[in-house]
Every structure is written in C-alpha cells, then in structure tokens.
Amino acid sequence: MSSYNYSELTLQKTADLPKIVGLSLEKVLVNYVADEINVLYLKAGGRWFAAQPEIGGEILGFRELGVSPIEGATSDVSGIMNCALFERFTGAKVTAVRQMGEAWNGHGFEVSFYGIVDHTLLVQSIHTGSEAEDYSDCLRLGVGSYVHVANSI
C-alpha cells in the first residue's frame, strides 16, 4: 500500500459521475491492450465518458471526454472495440450512478437505468481480492442481476 490520500483522489477523479445521470446511453466501447480491458467508454446524450484505472488501478476515475474514441485496432494487440456485454442498456436513460468498493478493494461504479429494475452495469478495478493472476491496472466488467420478488428466487 502507498501513502496516497485515496479519499481525496477518489473525489477528484470521479467528479464527473453526476454528469451522466439523466442521459440516454447510446454506445459502449472498451479499450484493450493484449487481453486486458483498460478503459470503458460510454456515449450518453451525445457526450463521451471514460472509466479507467487511476494511479496503478487502486481506484477508478470517471471523466467526461472532449473527443470521441476511435474504434479499431491500434496495434496487433490493442485497440478500441464495441462492448456487447452492455448492449442491453443501449437506449436506456441513466437514473443513478453509485460508487462501490474502495481503494485496493474493488473500487468501481454501478449504473442503473430507467425501466431496467433487474440489471445494472458494473465496472470495477481488477483489485478485488479475486483477480486473475498477472492482471493489474485494468478493469473488470459485469452485469448485476437482481431479484426483488420472493417467489422468483
């Protein structure tokens, strides 16, 4: 562990989170290097946002971008491509974004969408305590699945 002020850094690096609330998701891309996912790009309301590891992946940052990412390979082992995992959320309005975890312990974001009560978009730092060997400074992506009716369990 290091001597970073993670509370302050997290506030600074996630200050743009509220900007995506109320916007409709249009497109989701990922930046990959080898087989690691390094950046999650979200296009919402005509604007681009990025979630990516900060420092060494201990926390995630979230910021609005001034330019659009360009899809396609940037080398034999890296590029930007569509994220099919999150296509189910395309066209839905973001109703909330919550931070989860903490530095070195699965820091990330959960995104909720209007009309989608049983799934959320999840993006976390790879540092969760169950990360795959030889992975660092990258992301893990997921879809949260929820039940709220007892007879559906």
N, C-alpha and C positions, 0 to 999 in steps of 0.2 A: 504494500500500500504506500501511497505517497502523502505528501503534506498539502495537497490541493484543498481549497475551500469548496467542496463539492456542492454545498447548498447554494452558494453564491454563483458558481459556474452554471449550475442547473438552471437557475433563474435567468441568467444572461442568455444561455444557449437555447432556451425554449420560449423566449419572449414572444415569438410569432405564432405560437399554438392557437391563441384565440382567433387569429385572422381567418382560419379555415372554417370555423363554425358558421353555419348558415349557407355555405356554398355547396353546390352540387358537384359531386365527383365525376369527372369526365374521362380521366385516363390515369393508369398506374404503370410506372416503369421501374426497373431496377438496374443499377449499375453493378456489374460483376467483374471480378478480377480472379482468374483461374476459376475455382468453384465457390468462391466466397461472394456473398452479397454485401456490397459496401454502401450503397445509397438507395433509399426508396424515394421515388419521385411521385408526387401526387398533383395532378392537374385538377383544379376545382375553381369554378366560377371564372374560367379563362386565365387563372393565375397558377403558377407552378410553385410547389413547396418541396422541400427535401428534408428527410430524416436521415441522419447519418451519425456514426460514432464520433465522439469528441475525445480529446486527449489521447488515450490509447484504447478507446472502446469502453471505458469505465461508465460513461454516461452517453446518452443520445442527445443530439441537438435537433432542433426543428426550426427551419427558417424559410422565409419566402425568397424565391429566386428572382433575379431581374431578367433572366433569359431562359429560354426553353432548352431542356436537354435534347440532344440529337440522337435518335435511335440508330442503332447499328453497331457493328464491330469496330473497336478502336485498335485492336491488335488480334493476333491469333488466340489470345486467352482472355481478352477483356472487351467490354462493350456495354451498351445500354439496350435493354430489351423489354418487351411487354411482360407484365406480371399477371398471368392467367389466374392465379390463386385468388386475386381480389376483383376479378371481373364481375362477380355477383353484386358488388357495391356500385358499379357504374350507373350513373343517372340518379343516385340517391343523394339526398341532402344531409350534410354532416350536422348532427344535432348536439354532439358533445365530443370533447377530446379530454381524456384523463391521463395523467402520468401514473405509472406503476413502477414498482421496484425502487431501487436506489443504486447509488454508485457501487460498482462491483457485484451487484446483486439483481440483475435483470431489469435495469432501468429501461423504460420504454414508454409507449403510448398505446392506449386503447381508443379506437374511434368508433362512435355509434352513429347510426344513420336513421333518418325518419322512415317509419314503416317497417324497419327490419329489427324486430324485437328479439330474435333468437340467435343473431350472429353479430360479431364485431370484428373489425380489422385490428390486428395486433402486430406491433413492431417492437422488438427488444434488442438490447445489446446481447451479444453472444455470451457475455459473462453472467451466467445464470446458476452456476453450480452443476449444471448437467451438460455443459457444452462439449461438442465433439473435440477429440484430441487434435492438436495442430491448427485450431481455429482461434483467431484473436482479432480484435479491432474490426469486427464485422457485425452484421445483423442476423437475426433470425425472425422470420415472418410467420404469422399464423392467423387462423380464423377462430375466434372464440365461439363456442356453441353453448347455448344456454336453454334450460327448461325452467318454466315457472308454474307449470300445472302438474300437480302430484301424479295424476294418472298417465302422464306421458313419460315417466321415468322408466 
